[in-house]
Amino acid sequence: MPMYEHVFISRQDLSNTQAEGLIEHFGAVLSDNGGKVVEHEYWGLKTMAYKINKNRKGHYAFVRSDAPAAAVQEMERLMRLHDDVMRVLTIKVDEHEEGPSVQMQKRDERERRPRN
């Protein structure tokens, strides 16, 4: 099955548990449609570069999934209809990277590529 990475931003007035509950909710949507969540991360409440729907901050969440295209389309459709989700980004990847995402790694643990 194709592999995807999803990042979504939810409203700032949600609590941390409600924001993490959204991850579980949309993971269940993938599971119901024949996919599975490989890994998920809650990145926390972060300040955005510009306002989205009059919100200056948002709860960021990251999900790695292994799902058919129809399941991903259904999850994205439900995300766009959900009032608490402000933005969604889905990327198809060849393989999932091991370990935590770059956002969750500490600054000294990150491997930097040399500049050309």
C-alpha positions in Angstrom: 0.0 0.0 0.0 1.1 3.6 -0.5 2.7 5.4 2.4 1.7 8.9 3.4 2.7 11.6 5.8 0.1 14.0 7.1 0.4 17.2 9.0 -2.6 19.1 10.2 -3.2 22.2 12.3 -6.1 22.5 14.7 -7.5 25.6 16.5 -5.6 27.1 19.4 -8.6 27.1 21.8 -8.6 23.3 22.0 -7.0 21.6 25.0 -4.0 19.3 24.4 -6.1 16.2 25.0 -8.7 17.3 22.5 -6.0 18.0 19.9 -4.6 14.5 20.5 -8.1 13.1 20.3 -8.3 14.4 16.8 -5.3 12.3 15.9 -7.0 9.2 17.2 -10.3 10.1 15.5 -8.7 10.5 12.1 -6.5 7.4 12.6 -9.8 5.5 13.2 -11.1 6.9 9.9 -8.0 5.4 8.1 -8.4 2.1 9.9 -12.1 1.8 9.0 -11.2 2.3 5.3 -8.5 -0.3 5.1 -5.4 1.6 6.2 -3.3 1.9 9.3 -1.5 4.5 11.2 2.2 3.6 11.4 3.1 6.4 13.9 1.8 9.7 15.1 3.2 12.7 16.9 1.7 15.6 18.7 4.0 18.6 18.1 2.2 20.9 20.5 0.9 24.5 20.3 3.0 26.6 18.0 2.9 30.2 16.8 2.2 30.5 13.1 3.8 32.8 10.6 0.5 34.4 9.7 -3.1 34.3 10.9 -5.4 31.5 9.7 -9.1 32.0 10.5 -8.2 34.7 13.0 -5.9 32.3 14.9 -2.3 33.2 15.6 -1.4 29.8 17.1 -2.4 26.2 16.4 -2.0 22.6 17.6 0.3 20.7 15.1 0.0 17.0 14.6 1.9 14.6 12.4 0.7 11.2 11.2 2.6 8.5 9.2 0.1 6.1 7.5 0.1 3.1 5.2 -3.3 3.3 3.5 -5.0 3.1 0.1 -5.7 6.3 -1.7 -9.5 6.1 -1.1 -8.9 6.0 2.7 -6.6 9.0 2.5 -9.1 11.0 0.4 -11.9 10.2 2.9 -9.8 11.3 5.8 -8.8 14.5 4.1 -12.5 15.2 3.2 -13.5 14.7 6.8 -10.6 16.9 8.0 -11.7 19.7 5.7 -15.3 19.5 7.0 -14.2 19.4 10.7 -14.5 22.8 12.4 -11.5 22.3 14.6 -9.0 21.6 11.7 -7.6 24.7 10.0 -5.1 23.3 7.6 -4.1 19.8 6.2 -1.0 18.7 4.2 -0.6 15.2 2.9 2.5 13.9 1.1 3.1 10.6 -0.5 6.5 9.1 0.5 8.5 6.1 -0.8 9.3 4.9 2.7 8.9 6.1 6.3 11.9 7.3 8.1 12.9 5.6 11.3 12.8 7.4 14.6 11.2 10.7 15.5 10.5 13.4 12.9 12.9 16.4 12.6 10.4 18.5 14.5 10.7 16.3 17.6 14.5 15.8 17.6 16.6 17.9 19.8 18.8 20.5 18.1 22.1 18.7 18.8 20.8 15.3 17.6 19.9 16.5 14.1 22.1 15.5 11.3 23.0 18.4 9.1 23.7 18.1 5.5 26.7 20.1 4.3 26.0 23.1 2.2 27.3 23.1 -1.4 
